[in-house]
Amino acid sequence: MRPSLLALAVAIVAPIPGMAQAPDTATALDPVVVTATRSPDDALLVPAAIDVIDADEIGRAQPKIDLSESLHRVPGVVARDRQNYAQDLQISIRGFGARATFGVRGVRLYTDGIPATMPDGQGQVSHFPLESAGRIEVLRGPFSALYGNASGGVISLFTAAAPDAPLLRAGVVAGDDGLWKSSLSFHTPWGRREPGARESGQPADGDFLLDLVDIESDGYREHSAATRRSGQALLRGTLASDGRYTLLLNSLDLQAQDPQGLTAEQLRGDRRAASDGALAFDIDKSVRQHQLGARIEQPLSDDHALSVTAHGGNRQTAQILSVPVVVQRENALHNGGVIDLDRDYFGIDGRWRWTTQLWDRPFALTTGVEYAVADEHRLGFENFIGERLGVVGALRRDERNRVTGRDVYVQADWEPAERWHVNVGARRSQVRFRSRDRFITDINPDDSGQLEYSRTSPVAGVLFRATDWLSVYANAGGGFETPTFSELAYRSDGLGGLNDALRPARSRNHELGLRARRERLQYSAALFQSRTEDELVVVANDGGRSIYDNAGASRRRGLELAAAGALSPHWHLAGSYTFLDARYLSDFAVCAQPPCADKDRLIEAGRHIPGLSRHFAWTELRWSPTAGTDILLDGRFVDRVYVDDGNTEAAPAYMRFDLAAERRFDAGGLEWRGFVRINNLFDRDIIGSVIVNSGGGRYYEPAPGRNWLIGVSASHSFD
């Protein structure tokens, strides 16, 4: 299995031999997994902001439907449930990724070491297997530059190890608005073990995990019904040569209506309404994805190790949009209102690690190469036939596109003194776009073309372990973020072809932090600043097209705090707080129709970057009167969120409280888990997410008022 967060290309990784280790009493994670934080205390050795959400925190009194249930525990991270399965979650880290109208931008995503982000930077999380998640690791800040085409950070999910005996589990969750989730899992170790080996803690040869999940919902809003089916099979084992391997297969089948965003006026009328265009064109989206990944880790000697990770998959997307008929009829170069996309993708990452001594102090060097490709066949059709709307009409677009990413990386880790740890590294990334136009007519010329972006991203960090329980660190790094194929699709001059005037965003990032772990209390703090040149922004929405340009310089700076601890044997308190000041530092122009000029609408320097709240706070109080019972009160505050670059409108600030209880017990030869949740306890009117710079002012995606969830699962161990 691919090492966790920093091990992909970084290898801040496993402790170097001779490095100060965690106390013997530390609770270790699965010993066969090489991670950046083998035990909780090993996080004290990493000069970066890394957080781990463990299995209990992911699943405690939660339905395990999406990442928004647990990522609020991590400061600096925003994961908004859009109440819209057609558009996935809205995730940002330190303000990067907030502009995404669909999918995830500016953040690298991995599941069990397999990328969920394409080479152009577009990512998806809808297939993440939360049902069997062992932990979620989140990396914030400069060290994410060593993952290539990203800016804000990295989110990586890892499947839990199978239990000692085969386990069969089934569960259901029901909730408001027709929500129904059913799941079935089978987890088992495999391979021969000597008698008494399990009692002595000897691991099996490997494990196998199978998870199937089916989710159906009528949706909180009109025209937001969805069905999502997903599955994952994971096989892990050992090789005769002391190596390890991992095989991963997952699939996703999604059918979802899209209610779109609401204007401020529509929001005042009916919060649960869909947009007029969503109803008129009956817009929806279907996705089918299949992915296979494999990893081999092989020690070559006591000092050398080699690992190779490969993956490949196919993602098919069909989507009807609400592009007005008149726009398509008046513009012969328009690409239509129906998307039919068939994407094949694959990649391979090979890396070598050498551990030795430098001036009699532990030293490690990691270097590797990564190659990734996404080939897509993109068709566009009119979304009407005569007077009929919301149907597949005449062909308006036929392209063969390819994006290729080539990366070379190196990282050096050194312990120059007993309490000091130094990391220096760099990654050279090259991203190439190629488009072949196959829809050529007398009035629609050949729009084929290609672009290439490249960048070297250095990073350096130093950590001082002041005590056995306290570390302070500082780091700095450069990063870049290319446009995606979707953002390159339209030019500001109205002509066809790739937007070759669009440049990648380049960032310089700095961070200072501390991390502490005491027996009953752990806490962390980080100060950061990122300055970005050529920020990517939407400068025009014209006939269903979002046209992107560069907005000069921008700055994100802030403070992140987190703490968790036991108040007593039965009471536990956890919380996080984020202050984020994100602003444009340069003037730029936007307009209703391109090309834009200063006389149209000037966005002045000093405006807030939209889609972000200046203050975010979360806290959870948990009472556990018995070993199998938890009662939780969860509260959060979200400051107002500007919805456009001009800061003319904003979603208001709000406070929300959730109440939940979970009970675990044995009965009838089965292990039972049941929970109940009441979300938005005081029935507040909340804007759950916003669509930045949305055309027609459809910025707002309201969240439900008071709503309930109830779930039960049963497990049988074949011991």
C-alpha positions in Angstrom: 0.0 0.0 0.0 1.2 3.5 -0.8 2.6 5.2 2.2 0.4 7.9 3.6 0.5 11.6 3.1 4.1 12.6 2.9 5.2 9.3 1.5 3.8 9.6 -1.9 6.6 11.9 -3.0 7.9 13.3 0.1 8.9 10.7 2.5 8.8 12.8 5.6 7.6 9.3 6.2 8.7 6.7 8.7 11.1 7.6 11.4 14.7 7.3 10.4 16.7 4.7 12.4 18.1 6.3 15.4 15.6 9.1 15.5 13.9 9.9 18.8 10.9 7.6 19.0 7.5 7.8 20.6 7.1 6.5 24.1 6.5 2.8 24.5 3.0 3.5 25.7 2.0 5.1 22.4 -0.9 3.4 20.6 0.5 2.2 17.3 -1.5 2.1 14.1 -1.5 -1.0 11.9 2.2 -2.0 12.0 2.2 -3.2 8.4 1.4 0.3 7.0 4.2 2.7 6.5 2.8 6.1 7.3 4.0 9.6 8.0 2.7 9.1 11.5 3.2 5.5 12.6 1.9 6.3 16.1 0.2 9.5 17.4 3.4 10.7 19.0 5.4 10.3 15.7 3.4 13.3 14.3 5.6 15.4 16.6 8.5 14.6 14.2 6.9 16.0 11.1 7.6 19.7 10.2 4.2 20.2 8.7 0.5 20.6 9.6 -0.7 17.0 9.5 -3.9 15.8 11.2 -5.3 12.3 11.5 -9.0 11.5 11.9 -9.3 8.0 13.2 -12.0 5.4 12.6 -13.9 6.2 15.8 -14.1 9.9 14.9 -15.2 9.1 11.4 -18.0 6.7 12.4 -19.2 7.8 15.8 -22.9 8.5 15.5 -22.5 9.3 11.8 -24.1 7.8 8.7 -20.8 7.6 6.8 -22.1 9.2 3.7 -19.5 11.8 2.8 -16.4 13.6 4.1 -18.3 16.7 5.4 -19.3 14.6 8.5 -15.7 14.6 9.9 -13.4 17.0 8.1 -14.6 20.0 10.2 -12.4 18.5 13.0 -9.4 19.8 11.1 -8.7 23.5 11.2 -8.2 25.2 7.9 -10.4 22.7 6.1 -13.9 23.4 4.8 -16.0 20.6 3.5 -19.6 21.7 2.6 -22.4 19.3 1.8 -24.1 21.0 -1.1 -27.4 18.9 -0.9 -26.6 18.1 -4.5 -25.2 14.7 -5.4 -24.7 15.9 -9.0 -21.9 18.3 -8.0 -20.1 16.4 -5.2 -18.7 18.1 -2.0 -17.2 21.5 -1.9 -13.8 21.2 -0.3 -11.1 23.8 0.3 -7.9 24.0 2.4 -6.6 27.3 3.6 -8.8 29.0 1.0 -7.6 27.0 -2.0 -10.3 25.2 -3.9 -13.2 27.4 -2.9 -13.9 28.6 -6.5 -14.8 25.0 -7.7 -18.3 24.8 -9.0 -18.1 21.0 -9.3 -15.6 18.4 -8.1 -12.6 19.4 -6.0 -9.9 21.9 -7.1 -6.6 23.0 -5.4 -6.5 19.9 -3.2 -4.9 16.5 -4.0 -7.0 13.5 -3.1 -6.0 9.8 -2.5 -7.8 6.7 -1.4 -5.5 3.9 -0.2 -2.7 5.6 -2.0 -4.5 5.7 -5.4 -5.0 9.2 -6.8 -8.5 10.6 -7.0 -7.2 13.7 -8.7 -6.6 13.9 -12.5 -3.3 15.3 -13.8 -5.0 18.7 -14.5 -6.0 19.0 -10.9 -9.7 18.1 -11.0 -10.6 15.6 -8.3 -13.6 13.6 -7.0 -14.5 12.1 -3.6 -17.8 10.5 -4.3 -16.2 7.0 -4.4 -14.3 7.3 -1.0 -15.1 4.1 1.0 -16.1 5.6 4.4 -17.8 2.4 5.4 -14.4 0.7 6.0 -12.3 3.8 6.6 -9.5 3.3 9.1 -8.3 6.9 9.1 -8.2 10.1 7.1 -5.0 12.1 6.9 -5.0 15.7 6.0 -1.9 17.7 5.1 -2.2 21.5 5.0 0.3 24.0 3.7 3.6 24.1 1.8 4.5 20.4 1.9 1.5 19.7 -0.4 3.7 21.3 -3.1 5.5 18.0 -3.3 2.4 16.4 -4.7 2.6 18.4 -7.9 -0.3 20.2 -9.3 -2.1 21.4 -6.1 -2.0 24.4 -3.8 -3.8 24.0 -0.5 -3.2 20.5 0.7 -3.8 16.8 0.5 -6.6 14.5 1.8 -5.9 10.8 1.9 -8.2 8.0 3.1 -6.9 4.6 4.3 -9.0 1.5 4.6 -8.8 -0.2 8.1 -7.1 -3.5 8.5 -9.3 -6.6 8.7 -10.1 -8.0 12.2 -8.4 -11.1 13.5 -11.4 -13.3 12.5 -13.7 -13.0 9.4 -16.4 -10.4 10.0 -19.7 -9.9 8.2 -21.5 -6.6 8.7 -24.8 -5.2 7.4 -26.4 -1.9 8.2 -29.1 0.6 7.3 -29.5 4.3 7.8 -32.8 6.2 7.3 -33.4 9.9 7.5 -35.4 13.0 6.4 -36.2 13.6 2.8 -36.4 10.0 1.8 -32.8 9.2 2.7 -32.0 5.4 2.8 -28.6 3.9 3.0 -27.9 0.2 3.1 -24.4 -1.4 3.3 -22.9 -4.8 3.4 -19.2 -5.6 4.3 -17.1 -8.7 4.6 -13.6 -8.3 6.1 -11.3 -11.2 6.7 -7.6 -12.1 7.3 -6.1 -14.8 5.2 -3.1 -17.0 5.1 -1.6 -19.6 7.4 -0.5 -18.9 10.9 1.1 -21.1 13.5 -1.1 -22.3 16.4 -1.5 -19.6 19.0 -0.2 -16.9 16.6 -3.3 -14.7 16.8 -3.2 -14.7 20.6 0.5 -13.6 20.4 -0.3 -10.8 18.0 1.4 -12.4 14.9 -0.3 -11.0 11.8 -1.8 -13.1 9.0 -0.3 -13.2 5.6 -2.8 -10.5 4.5 -6.4 -9.4 4.5 -9.3 -9.0 2.2 -12.1 -6.4 2.5 -15.2 -6.0 0.5 -17.7 -3.2 1.0 -20.9 -2.4 -0.9 -23.0 0.7 -0.3 -26.3 1.8 -1.7 -27.7 5.3 -1.1 -31.0 6.8 -2.2 -32.5 10.2 -1.4 -35.5 12.3 -2.5 -33.3 15.3 -1.7 -33.9 18.3 0.6 -34.7 20.5 -2.4 -37.0 20.1 -5.3 -35.4 18.2 -8.2 -32.5 16.8 -6.1 -33.3 13.1 -5.9 -30.3 10.8 -6.3 -29.1 7.2 -6.2 -25.5 6.3 -5.5 -24.1 2.8 -5.5 -20.5 2.1 -4.8 -18.3 -0.8 -4.0 -14.7 -1.5 -3.1 -12.6 -4.7 -2.9 -9.1 -4.5 -1.3 -6.6 -7.3 -1.1 -3.3 -7.0 0.9 -0.6 -9.5 1.5 3.1 -10.3 1.9 5.7 -11.5 -0.7 8.2 -14.2 -0.2 11.0 -11.7 -0.4 9.7 -9.7 2.6 7.8 -7.3 0.4 4.1 -6.3 0.5 1.5 -5.8 -2.1 -1.9 -4.1 -2.3 -4.6 -4.6 -4.9 -7.6 -2.2 -4.9 -10.7 -2.2 -7.1 -13.6 0.3 -6.7 -16.6 1.4 -8.6 -19.3 4.1 -8.6 -22.7 4.4 -10.2 -24.4 7.7 -9.7 -27.7 9.1 -11.0 -28.6 12.5 -9.6 -30.9 15.4 -10.4 -29.4 18.9 -10.1 -31.5 21.7 -8.5 -28.9 24.4 -9.2 -28.3 27.4 -7.0 -30.9 30.0 -6.0 -30.8 33.8 -6.3 -31.3 35.9 -3.2 -34.9 36.6 -4.3 -35.7 33.0 -4.9 -34.2 32.1 -1.5 -36.6 34.5 0.2 -39.5 32.8 -1.6 -38.9 29.0 -1.2 -35.7 27.7 0.2 -36.5 24.2 -1.1 -37.1 25.2 -4.7 -35.0 24.4 -7.7 -34.1 27.0 -10.3 -36.4 27.6 -13.2 -33.8 26.3 -15.6 -33.3 23.1 -13.6 -37.0 22.3 -13.9 -37.5 23.4 -17.5 -34.6 21.3 -18.8 -35.0 18.5 -16.2 -31.2 18.7 -15.7 -29.5 15.7 -14.2 -26.2 13.9 -14.2 -25.1 10.2 -14.4 -21.6 9.0 -13.6 -20.1 5.5 -13.9 -16.5 4.9 -12.7 -14.3 1.9 -12.3 -10.8 2.0 -11.0 -8.0 -0.5 -10.4 -4.9 0.2 -8.4 -1.9 -1.9 -7.3 1.2 -1.2 -5.1 4.3 -3.2 -4.4 6.8 -2.4 -1.6 10.0 -4.2 -1.7 13.1 -3.8 0.6 16.3 -4.4 -1.4 18.6 -4.4 1.6 18.8 -3.0 5.1 19.4 0.5 3.6 17.4 0.5 0.3 13.8 0.1 -0.5 11.7 0.3 -3.7 8.0 0.9 -4.2 5.9 1.0 -7.3 2.2 2.2 -7.5 0.1 1.9 -10.6 -3.5 2.7 -11.3 -6.0 2.9 -14.1 -9.7 3.6 -14.6 -12.6 4.8 -16.7 -15.1 7.5 -15.8 -18.2 8.2 -17.9 -20.3 11.3 -17.3 -23.5 12.4 -19.0 -25.1 15.6 -18.0 -27.9 17.8 -19.2 -27.4 21.5 -18.6 -29.8 24.5 -18.6 -28.1 26.5 -21.3 -30.9 28.6 -22.9 -32.0 27.5 -26.4 -31.6 31.0 -27.8 -28.0 31.2 -26.8 -27.2 28.0 -28.8 -29.2 29.1 -31.8 -27.6 32.5 -32.0 -24.0 31.3 -31.6 -22.9 28.7 -34.2 -19.7 28.1 -32.2 -21.6 27.2 -29.0 -20.8 23.7 -27.6 -24.4 22.9 -26.6 -26.2 22.1 -23.4 -25.5 18.4 -23.0 -22.2 16.9 -22.0 -21.2 13.3 -22.9 -17.7 12.6 -21.5 -15.8 9.3 -21.6 -12.4 9.5 -19.8 -9.8 6.8 -19.5 -6.9 7.5 -17.1 -3.8 5.7 -15.7 -0.7 6.5 -13.9 2.5 5.0 -12.3 4.7 6.2 -9.5 8.1 4.6 -8.7 10.3 5.6 -5.9 13.5 4.6 -4.2 14.5 5.2 -0.6 18.0 5.1 0.9 18.7 5.4 4.7 22.3 6.0 5.9 24.4 8.2 8.1 25.5 11.8 7.4 28.2 13.0 9.7 27.2 10.2 12.1 23.6 11.4 12.2 20.5 9.6 10.6 19.9 10.6 7.0 17.4 9.4 4.4 17.1 10.2 0.7 13.9 9.5 -1.4 13.6 10.1 -5.1 11.1 9.0 -7.7 9.2 9.7 -10.8 5.4 9.9 -11.5 3.6 9.7 -14.8 -0.1 10.2 -15.2 -2.4 10.5 -18.2 -6.1 11.2 -18.7 -7.6 10.7 -22.2 -11.1 11.9 -22.8 -13.6 11.9 -25.6 -15.9 14.9 -25.0 -19.1 15.3 -27.0 -21.5 18.2 -26.8 -25.1 18.3 -28.0 -28.0 20.7 -28.0 -30.4 20.2 -25.1 -33.5 20.6 -27.2 -35.2 19.1 -30.3 -37.6 21.6 -31.8 -39.8 22.8 -28.8 -38.8 19.8 -26.6 -36.3 20.7 -23.8 -34.0 18.5 -21.7 -33.3 16.0 -24.5 -30.2 15.1 -26.5 -30.3 17.1 -29.7 -27.9 17.9 -32.5 -24.1 17.4 -32.1 -22.2 20.7 -31.4 -18.9 19.4 -30.1 -16.6 16.4 -30.7 -13.1 16.5 -29.1 -10.3 14.1 -28.2 -8.4 15.6 -25.3 -5.4 14.4 -23.4 -3.7 15.8 -20.3 -0.3 14.3 -19.3 1.6 14.9 -16.1 5.3 14.1 -15.7 6.9 14.6 -12.3 10.4 14.0 -10.8 10.9 14.5 -7.1 13.5 14.2 -4.4 13.4 14.6 -0.6 16.2 14.6 2.0 15.5 14.0 5.6 18.3 14.6 8.2 18.5 14.6 12.0 21.5 17.0 12.6 21.1 16.8 16.4 19.1 14.8 18.8 16.1 17.1 18.9 16.3 18.6 15.4 14.8 17.3 12.2 15.3 18.9 8.7 13.5 18.2 5.5 14.5 19.6 2.1 12.9 18.6 -1.2 11.8 19.6 -4.7 9.4 18.4 -7.3 9.6 19.2 -11.0 6.2 19.0 -12.6 5.2 19.2 -16.3 1.5 19.3 -17.3 0.7 19.1 -21.0 -2.7 19.6 -22.6 -3.6 18.5 -26.1 -7.0 18.9 -27.8 -8.0 17.4 -31.2 -11.1 19.0 -32.7 -13.2 16.5 -34.7 -16.3 18.8 -35.2 -15.3 20.9 -38.2 -17.7 22.6 -40.5 -17.8 25.6 -42.8 -18.6 27.9 -39.9 -16.8 26.0 -37.2 -13.0 25.9 -37.9 -10.5 23.4 -36.6 -9.9 24.4 -32.9 -7.2 21.8 -32.2 -4.3 23.0 -30.0 -1.9 22.2 -27.2 -0.5 23.9 -24.1 2.3 23.0 -21.7 2.9 24.2 -18.1 6.0 23.4 -16.0 7.2 24.3 -12.6 9.8 23.4 -10.0 8.3 23.4 -6.5 10.9 23.5 -3.7 10.0 23.0 0.0 12.0 23.0 3.2 11.1 22.5 6.8 12.8 22.3 10.2 11.4 20.9 13.4 12.6 21.2 17.0 11.3 18.7 19.6 11.4 20.9 22.7 10.2 18.1 25.0 9.0 14.6 24.6 5.5 16.0 24.1 6.0 19.3 22.4 7.4 20.2 18.9 7.7 23.5 17.1 8.3 23.7 13.4 8.6 26.1 10.4 8.4 25.5 6.7 8.3 27.2 3.4 7.5 26.1 -0.1 6.5 27.1 -3.6 3.6 25.5 -5.5 1.5 25.9 -8.6 -2.0 25.1 -9.9 -2.7 24.7 -13.6 -6.1 25.3 -15.1 -8.2 22.2 -15.7 -9.5 21.2 -19.2 -12.9 22.6 -18.3 -11.3 26.0 -17.3 -9.3 26.1 -20.6 -12.3 25.3 -22.7 -13.5 28.9 -23.4 -11.6 32.0 -24.5 -12.3 35.5 -23.6 -12.1 36.6 -27.2 -15.1 34.4 -28.1 -13.1 32.2 -30.5 -12.8 28.4 -30.3 -9.9 26.4 -29.0 -8.0 26.3 -25.8 -7.6 29.5 -23.7 -3.9 29.8 -24.4 -3.7 33.2 -22.5 -4.5 31.5 -19.2 -1.5 31.0 -17.0 -1.1 28.7 -14.0 -1.4 30.1 -10.5 1.9 30.2 -8.6 2.1 30.4 -4.8 4.7 31.1 -2.2 3.8 29.6 1.2 5.1 30.0 4.7 4.1 28.3 8.0 5.0 28.4 11.6 3.4 25.9 14.0 3.5 23.8 17.2 2.1 20.5 18.1 1.7 18.9 21.6 0.5 15.6 23.0 0.1 15.1 26.7 -1.5 12.1 28.4 -5.0 13.7 28.5 -4.6 16.6 26.1 -3.4 17.3 22.6 -3.3 20.6 20.8 -1.8 22.3 17.8 -1.5 25.8 16.4 -0.3 27.1 13.0 0.3 30.6 11.5 0.5 30.7 7.7 0.6 33.0 4.7 0.3 32.2 1.0 0.9 34.7 -1.8 -0.4 33.7 -5.2 0.5 35.2 -8.6 -2.0 34.9 -11.5 -4.9 33.7 -9.3 -7.4 31.8 -11.5 -10.8 33.5 -11.5 -14.1 33.6 -13.5 -14.2 36.9 -15.4 -17.4 36.2 -17.4 -20.4 33.9 -17.5 -21.7 34.0 -21.0 -24.5 31.6 -22.3 -23.7 28.8 -19.8 -19.9 29.3 -20.3 -17.6 30.1 -17.4 -14.6 32.0 -18.8 -11.4 32.1 -16.8 -8.6 34.6 -16.6 -5.7 35.5 -14.3 -6.3 38.1 -11.5 -2.8 39.2 -10.7 -1.8 38.7 -7.0 -3.8 37.4 -4.0 -2.9 36.6 -0.4 -4.2 34.1 2.1 -3.1 34.3 5.7 -4.5 33.0 8.9 -4.4 31.2 12.2 -5.4 27.6 12.9 -6.0 26.1 16.4 -7.1 22.6 17.5 -7.4 20.9 20.8 -8.8 17.7 22.2 -8.7 16.1 25.6 -10.4 14.2 28.4 -12.1 16.4 31.0 -12.8 13.3 33.1 -13.0 9.6 32.6 -16.5 10.0 31.0 -16.3 13.5 29.4 -14.3 14.5 26.3 -14.0 17.9 24.6 -12.6 18.7 21.1 -12.6 21.8 19.1 -11.0 23.7 16.2 -10.9 27.3 15.1 -9.7 28.9 11.8 -9.1 32.6 11.0 -8.6 33.2 7.3 -8.0 36.5 5.6 -8.1 36.0 1.9 -7.9 39.0 -0.5 -7.0 40.0 -4.0 -4.0 42.3 -4.1 -4.4 43.5 -7.7 -7.3 45.1 -9.6 -8.9 43.1 -12.4 -12.0 43.4 -14.6 -15.0 41.1 -15.0 -17.9 41.5 -17.3 -21.2 40.0 -18.5 -19.8 39.2 -22.0 -16.1 38.9 -23.0 -13.7 40.4 -23.8 -13.5 42.3 -20.5 -12.0 45.7 -20.0 -11.4 48.1 -17.1 -14.4 50.1 -18.1 -16.7 47.1 -17.6 -16.6 46.2 -13.9 -13.4 46.6 -11.9 -12.7 44.3 -9.0 -10.5 46.5 -6.8 -7.6 45.3 -4.8 -8.5 44.5 -1.2 -11.7 42.6 -2.0 -12.2 39.3 -0.2 -11.7 36.1 -2.2 -15.3 34.7 -2.4 -16.4 31.3 -1.2 -14.5 31.6 2.1 -15.5 32.5 5.7 -13.2 34.7 7.8 -14.0 32.8 11.0 -14.9 29.1 11.4 -15.2 27.3 14.8 -16.3 23.8 15.7 -16.6 22.1 19.1 -17.8 18.7 20.3 -18.7 17.7 23.9 -18.9 13.9 24.3 -20.3 12.1 27.4 -19.6 8.4 27.6 -21.5 7.1 30.7 -20.6 3.5 29.8 -18.0 1.8 27.5 -20.7 1.3 24.8 -22.6 4.6 25.0 -21.7 8.0 23.6 -23.9 11.2 23.7 -22.6 14.1 21.7 -23.4 17.8 21.3 -21.8 19.3 18.3 -21.7 23.1 17.6 -20.2 25.2 14.8 -20.0 28.8 13.8 -19.5 29.9 10.2 -18.9 33.6 9.4 -20.5 35.2 6.3 -19.3 34.0 2.9 -19.0 36.4 0.0 -20.4 34.9 -3.2 -18.8 37.0 -5.9 -15.5 38.8 -6.6 -17.1 42.2 -6.1 -18.3 41.2 -2.6 -21.8 42.5 -3.6 -23.6 39.7 -1.9 -22.9 37.3 0.9 -24.4 34.2 2.6 -25.0 35.3 6.2 -23.1 33.9 9.2 -24.8 31.2 11.3 -24.4 29.0 14.3 -25.6 25.4 14.2 -25.9 22.6 16.9 -26.3 18.9 16.4 -27.3 16.3 19.0 -26.4 12.6 18.6 -26.3 9.4 20.6 -24.7 6.0 19.8 -25.1 2.6 21.5 -22.9 -0.5 21.0 -23.9 -3.8 22.5 -23.9 -7.6 22.0 -27.1 -9.6 21.6 -28.1 -12.8 19.8 -24.6 -13.6 18.9 -24.2 -10.3 17.0 -22.4 -7.0 17.7 -24.9 -4.2 17.3 -24.3 -0.5 16.7 -27.2 2.0 16.7 -27.3 5.7 16.5 -29.7 8.6 16.2 -28.9 12.2 15.2 -30.8 15.5 15.2 -29.0 18.0 12.9 -29.6 21.7 13.1 -31.2 21.3 16.5 -32.7 24.8 16.7 -34.0 24.8 13.1 -31.9 27.7 11.8 -32.1 28.9 8.2 -28.7 28.1 6.8 -26.9 28.5 3.5 -24.8 25.3 3.4 -22.7 26.3 0.4 -22.4 28.9 -2.3 -21.6 28.7 -6.0 -18.9 31.4 -6.6 -19.6 33.9 -9.4 -22.5 31.8 -10.6 -24.3 33.1 -13.7 -27.6 34.8 -13.2 -26.9 35.4 -9.5 -27.7 31.7 -8.6 -25.2 31.7 -5.8 -27.0 30.0 -2.9 -27.4 26.4 -2.0 -29.5 26.2 1.2 -29.1 23.5 3.8 -31.9 21.7 5.6 -33.6 22.9 8.8 -34.0 20.5 11.7 -33.6 17.0 10.4 -33.1 13.5 11.7 -31.1 10.4 11.0 -31.3 6.9 12.5 -29.1 4.0 11.8 -28.4 0.4 12.9 -25.8 -2.2 11.9 -25.1 -5.8 13.0 -21.8 -7.7 12.8 -21.0 -11.4 13.1 -17.5 -12.6 13.7 -16.7 -16.1 12.4 -14.2 -16.8 15.2 
